Amino acid sequence: MLSSKSVLALWCLCSAVTGLAIPKVEARDADARLALVSGLPLRIMPLGASITFGIASSDGNGYRQTLRNKITAFGNPVNMVGSHPNGTMKDNENEGWPGFVIDEVHDKSNQNVPTTKPNLVLINAGTNDALQNRDVDNAGARMTSMINDIFTQSPQATVVLSSLIPNANKDAQSRAAKINSQYDNVVNTLRGQGRQIVFADMQSAAGPTLADISGDGTHPTDAGYVKMANVWMDAIIQATLAGFLRKPEPLAGFPDDGGA
């Protein structure tokens, strides 16, 4: 297992290569907080729609296997949880439902967060709302409702809320930009209330571009999913440095390592 100093050095090296920003943190706190990265079990629920499910990826894993490999390289046991498995990876559970809008994802979250008690929830939802022009002005409020339910249902959870990725449809992309602005405000508001939440900006320089979107105009290519994994990883590091991550609640049938 890597020491906390080794983890910090590795993350600095990776950030230098990828251009990802290292969150500011007091030097005296870095070792203690990064020690969590090198050992804390993560019971992760990937939550969303078809992008979470892995549509258009060659193996059905989407971003999930790349992200899982990145996390376990830090020494963390990982168990991905959800009721809708997909992909060739062994630990392929997720809560991604193709075609679902925010409210439908919320319904699935209400069903399965209480039974799996994840300590890390990765949310990418709202693309279908943008494509369908479904109550875009209230996307942030609807997302807030889902996130507050997650915190109630799994008190140990940290939430990473991602922005929507670029869409080749100009109208959908314009609506996605409105949703993304709301999501940024959601995270800032909940952080101000003391919630354990961070924002993963998939439309940052590190995220997928239109060149990384498949021919359907909506789903990433394999290269795009790798970029998504990088952005998720950066956000998880931010959550760790903020001291957010906690041990998952013990549950029978849920080992620390879902790939064992």
N, C-alpha and C positions, 0 to 999 in steps of 0.2 A: 504494500500500500504506500502511496506517495505521502511524504511529509507535507505539512502545510506550507513550508517554505518552497518545496519542490513544486507544489501546485501553483503557488503564486508565480514562480519563475516560468512555469509552463504556460500559464495564462498570459503573462506578459509577452512571451515569445509568440504565442498564437495571435495575440492582438496586434503585434507588430506586423505579422505576415498578412492578416486579414483586414487590418485597418479598423478593427472594432475598438471602441473606446473602453478604457478601464474605468469603472466607476470610482469616484474619489472616496477615499476612506483613510482614516487615521492609521498611520503605520503600525501603531501599537495594537490596533484592533484586527489588522489583516490576518495575522497568523491564526488567531482564535476563531475567526469567522471562516477562514478558508479550511480550517480543520473539519468543519461540517461538510464541505464539498468533498473531502477525501474519505468520508466514512458514513455519512447519514443515509439511511435507507430512504429511497424515494419511491413512493407509490403514486404513479403518475396517471392521471386521466387526460388523454387527448380528447378534447370536446369540440364538436362542431358539425360540419356537413361533409361534402364530398372531398374537400381538400384534406380534412383530417383523416378521412377514410383512405385516401391515397389514389383517387381516380387520376388516370393518365400517367402514373408512374409505371415503369416497366415491370416491377415486382409487386405492386400493390401496397408497398410499405410507406409510400409517400415520404414525409420527412422523418418518420418515427424511428426507423432503424438507424439512420445516420445520427440522430440526436441521442438515441439510447447508447450507441457506441461511444459518443463523445463523453457522455456522463459517466459511464462505467470506466472509461480511461482515467477518470479522476479518483476511482476507487469506490464509487457509490454502488451498492446493490440497487437495482431498478426492477420494479414490477409495474408494467403498464396494465391498466385496468379499464374495463368497459364491457358492454354487452354485445358489441358488433365487430368481432375480429375480422381482420383482413390482412392479406399480404403473406409473403413467404417467410418472414421472420418468425422465430419461435414465440416470442413474447408479443403477439400481434393484437392483443385486445385494445380496443379503443371505443370511443363513443362518438363516431363520425357517421352521419346519416345523409347520404346524397339527396339533394333537393330540399333539405329542411331550411326553414327560416328560423330566426332567433327564437320565436315563441315555441316552435316545435323542438328545437334543441333544448330549450328550458324544460319542456315536459320530460325529455329523456334524462336530463340532469336530475330532475326531481325524483325520478324513478331509481336512478343508479348511484348517485353520490351517497345517499344514506346507507346503502348496502356495501359499498366498497371503501368509503372513508379515505379518499386520496389525500395525501399531504401536499400534492402539487397538481394543479389543474391548469392545463394549457388550452385557452379558448381562442379558436378562430372561427367566427360565425358572423353572418351578415351579408355574405356575398350574394346569396339568393334573394335577400331583401333588396339589395341594390339592383340585381338583374330584373326583378319583378316590380320594382318601384313600390315596395311594400312598407308603408308607414315609416319612411326614411327619417322624417323629422323626429320621430320618437324612438329611434334605434338605441340611443344612449340610455333612455329611461328603461326600455325593455331589457337591455343588457344589465343595467344596474340591478333590476329585480332578480335576474338569474344569479348574479354574483352574490347578492345578499343572501339568497337561499343557500348557495353553496357554503358560505361561511357558517350559516346556522346548522346545516346538515353535516358538515365536516369541520369542526372548530380548529383542527390542526392544519387546515389547508392554507397554502399560499396560492394565489391566483396570478397567472400571467395572461393578460389580455392582449391579443395581437391586433394590429390594424389589418385591414383587408389588403390583399396583394393587388398589384395592378391588373386591370382588365382591359382587353383589347376593344371592347365595346365602349365608345366614347360616352354615351349616356350613362352606362353602368359605372364607368370610372368616375364620372362627375358625382354620381350619387354615393359611390364608395368614399370619395374625398370628404363628403359631408358626414358620413358615418364615422370615418377615421377621426375627424375633428371632435365629434361627440365622444368617441372612445377615449381619446386623450384626456378630455375633461372628466370623464367617469373615473379614470385612474387617479387623476389629481384630487378629485373630490373625496374618493374613498381613502386615499392615502392621508388626506387631511383629517379624516375621521379615525385614523389609527389602524386602518385595515392593511393586511399583508398582501399587497398587490403591486405589480409592476407592469409597465407597458412595453410590448415588443413591436417595434416599428418596422413592419415588413416592407414599407415603401421608403426606407432609408437607403443610403448608398450601399449597404451590405445586403439588402434584400433582393428578391427577384425583380428583374426588369421585364419589359414586354418581350425581350428576346428570349426570356426563360419561360414563356407561357406557351402551352401546346396549341395545336391548331384549332381547338375549340374556343380559344380566346379567354378561357377562364382558369383552367387548371395548369399547374406548373409542369414543366418537363422534369426529368430526373435532376438536371442541373439546378433547376429552380427550387426543387425540394431540398437539395443540399444547402442552398442559400437560406431557405427558411430554417433549417436545422441550426445554422450558424447564428441566426438572429435569436431563436429560442434560447440557445446556449448562453448568449450574451446576457439575455434577460434573467436567466436562472442564476448566473454569476452575480448580477446586480441584486437579486433577491437574497442571495447568500451574504453578500457584503453588508446588506441592510439588516442582517440578523433575523430574517423572516422565517427561514425554513425550520420546521419542527419535526420530531419523530412522528411517523404515522401511528394512528391508533391501532393497537393489536387486534387482529381479527382472525378467527379460525379459517384456514383455507387460503390465506393470503401471505405467502412467504415473502421475505425481503427480495429475493431474486426470482423474478418471473420467468427467467430463461434457463433456470437450473434444471 
